[in-house]
């Protein structure tokens, strides 16, 4: 009996050594995993991708404004521009300055507002700073304090202090008086060449026939 144990023990040791040598560790682990009923694959959780909403900002269009450009410019008149435009934009809209224009008193960087009136004098012309180089719309509550110009008595310089009246319109008013007599009412100004309803509406509160 003792002799058999001596023979069996070395055989068992050789059998264990053979298993270790002939079966790689990876296969053994795999076999153990399958035997245990566990999957060798690792589940990967899906990541939820949240798309960010893109907010598109639509710029608002600038408000339209209307300005009156008179005096020593190529094409005096009323022009439609947009809010934020500068005085130089109004001059360009009127075709630019005439060769004899005096623009020293004009701030070309000034922002325009609706109903703005710009008068460009000629060189050597005397224009009061409170006259009509630049004027903004007069508030309704301030109109009573405005000195009205008598269109039947005013000379050319006085007529040009009226917002919207430049040299050409002032000359046309005087010519009308000479040919037709005194104005019987202020709205008769619309009979003068170059003065329409819109121009009259802007200057009505500044003129009188009394």
C-alpha positions in Angstrom: 0.0 0.0 0.0 2.7 2.4 0.9 4.5 1.7 -2.4 1.4 2.6 -4.4 1.2 6.0 -2.7 4.8 6.7 -3.6 3.9 5.9 -7.2 0.5 7.8 -7.4 1.8 11.1 -5.8 4.4 11.9 -8.5 1.9 11.0 -11.2 -0.6 13.5 -9.7 2.0 16.2 -9.5 2.9 15.6 -13.2 -0.8 15.8 -14.2 -1.3 19.2 -12.4 1.9 20.6 -14.0 0.7 19.5 -17.4 -2.6 21.4 -17.0 -0.7 24.6 -16.0 1.7 24.3 -18.9 -0.7 23.2 -21.7 -3.7 25.5 -20.9 -2.8 29.3 -21.1 -4.1 31.5 -18.3 -6.4 33.4 -20.6 -8.2 30.3 -21.7 -8.5 29.2 -18.2 -10.0 32.5 -17.1 -12.4 32.3 -20.1 -13.5 28.9 -19.2 -14.0 29.9 -15.6 -16.0 32.9 -16.7 -18.3 30.9 -19.0 -18.6 28.2 -16.4 -19.7 30.8 -13.9 -22.4 32.1 -16.3 -21.0 35.7 -16.5 -20.6 37.4 -19.8 -17.0 38.4 -20.7 -18.3 41.5 -22.4 -18.6 44.8 -20.6 -21.8 46.7 -21.3 -21.3 50.3 -22.3 -23.9 52.7 -21.4 -25.1 54.9 -24.3 -24.5 58.5 -23.8 -27.4 60.8 -24.5 -26.5 63.5 -26.8 -28.4 66.7 -26.2 -28.5 69.1 -29.1 -28.3 72.7 -28.1 -31.0 74.9 -29.6 -29.5 77.5 -31.8 -31.0 80.9 -31.2 -30.8 83.1 -34.3 -31.0 86.8 -33.6 -32.6 88.7 -36.5 -31.5 92.3 -36.6 -34.2 94.8 -36.8 -34.3 97.2 -39.8 -33.4 100.8 -39.0 -36.3 103.3 -38.9 -36.7 105.5 -42.0 -36.3 109.3 -41.5 -36.8 112.3 -43.7 -34.5 115.3 -43.8 -34.5 118.6 -45.7 -31.2 119.7 -47.2 -31.0 123.2 -48.6 -28.4 125.8 -49.6 -25.2 125.3 -51.5 -25.6 121.6 -52.5 -26.0 120.2 -55.9 -29.6 119.0 -55.5 -31.4 120.8 -52.6 -34.5 118.9 -51.5 -36.1 116.4 -49.1 -34.4 113.0 -48.8 -35.3 109.7 -47.2 -32.5 108.2 -45.1 -32.5 105.8 -42.1 -32.0 106.3 -38.4 -28.3 106.4 -37.5 -27.2 108.1 -40.7 -24.9 111.1 -40.3 -25.0 114.6 -41.6 -22.5 113.7 -44.3 -24.9 111.1 -45.6 -27.5 113.7 -46.1 -25.0 115.9 -48.0 -24.0 113.0 -50.2 -27.7 112.3 -50.9 -28.1 115.9 -52.1 -25.3 115.4 -54.5 -22.5 117.0 -52.5 -21.4 120.6 -52.0 -21.3 123.2 -54.6 -17.8 124.7 -55.2 -18.7 127.9 -53.3 -20.2 126.1 -50.3 -19.1 127.0 -46.8 -19.3 123.9 -44.7 -17.1 125.0 -41.8 -20.1 125.3 -39.3 -21.5 121.8 -40.1 -20.7 118.8 -37.9 -20.5 116.0 -40.5 -20.4 113.3 -37.8 -23.7 114.4 -36.3 -26.5 111.8 -36.2 -29.6 112.8 -38.1 -33.2 112.7 -36.7 -36.5 112.7 -38.5 -37.5 116.1 -39.9 -34.0 117.4 -39.6 -33.3 120.6 -41.6 -29.8 121.4 -42.9 -28.8 124.6 -44.6 -25.4 125.0 -46.3 -24.4 128.6 -46.7 -22.2 129.9 -49.5 -18.8 131.5 -48.9 -19.2 135.0 -47.4 -22.9 134.5 -46.5 -23.8 135.7 -43.1 -26.0 133.2 -41.3 -27.0 133.4 -37.7 -26.1 130.3 -35.7 -29.6 130.4 -34.3 -30.9 130.8 -37.8 -31.0 127.8 -40.2 -27.7 126.1 -40.5 -29.0 123.2 -38.5 -32.4 122.9 -36.9 -34.2 120.0 -35.3 -38.0 119.8 -35.2 -39.5 122.3 -32.8 -41.6 120.8 -30.0 -45.2 121.7 -30.1 -45.1 123.3 -26.6 -42.2 125.5 -27.8 -43.8 126.8 -31.0 -45.5 129.7 -29.2 -42.1 131.1 -28.3 -40.8 131.0 -31.8 -40.6 134.4 -33.5 -42.6 134.0 -36.7 -41.4 135.5 -39.9 -43.7 137.8 -41.8 -43.5 136.5 -45.4 -44.9 139.8 -46.8 -42.2 141.9 -45.2 -39.1 139.7 -44.8 -36.1 140.1 -47.0 -34.0 137.2 -48.4 -31.9 136.7 -45.2 -34.9 136.7 -42.9 -36.8 134.2 -45.2 -33.8 131.9 -45.0 -34.1 131.7 -41.2 -37.3 129.7 -41.8 -36.7 126.0 -41.5 -37.0 124.5 -45.0 -36.3 127.8 -46.8 -33.0 128.1 -48.6 -31.7 130.7 -51.0 -33.6 129.4 -54.0 -37.0 129.2 -52.2 -36.4 132.6 -50.5 -35.8 134.1 -54.0 -38.9 132.4 -55.3 -41.0 133.9 -52.5 -39.8 137.4 -53.1 -40.4 137.0 -56.9 -43.9 135.8 -56.2 -44.6 138.9 -54.0 -43.3 141.1 -56.7 -45.5 139.5 -59.4 -48.6 138.8 -57.4 -48.6 141.2 -54.4 -48.7 140.3 -50.7 -49.7 136.8 -49.5 -53.3 136.9 -48.2 -52.7 133.8 -46.0 -49.7 131.6 -45.2 -51.0 128.6 -47.2 -50.6 130.8 -50.3 -46.9 129.8 -50.0 -47.8 126.6 -51.8 -48.3 128.7 -54.9 -44.6 129.4 -54.9 -42.5 127.2 -57.1 -40.7 124.6 -55.1 -43.0 124.7 -52.0 -45.4 121.8 -51.8 -47.7 120.5 -49.0 -45.0 118.7 -47.1 -42.6 121.7 -47.1 -45.5 124.0 -46.0 -46.5 121.6 -43.2 -43.0 121.9 -41.8 -42.7 125.7 -42.0 -46.3 126.7 -41.3 -45.7 127.4 -37.6 -42.8 129.7 -38.3 -44.5 132.1 -40.7 -47.2 134.8 -40.6 -48.8 137.3 -42.9 -49.7 139.8 -40.2 
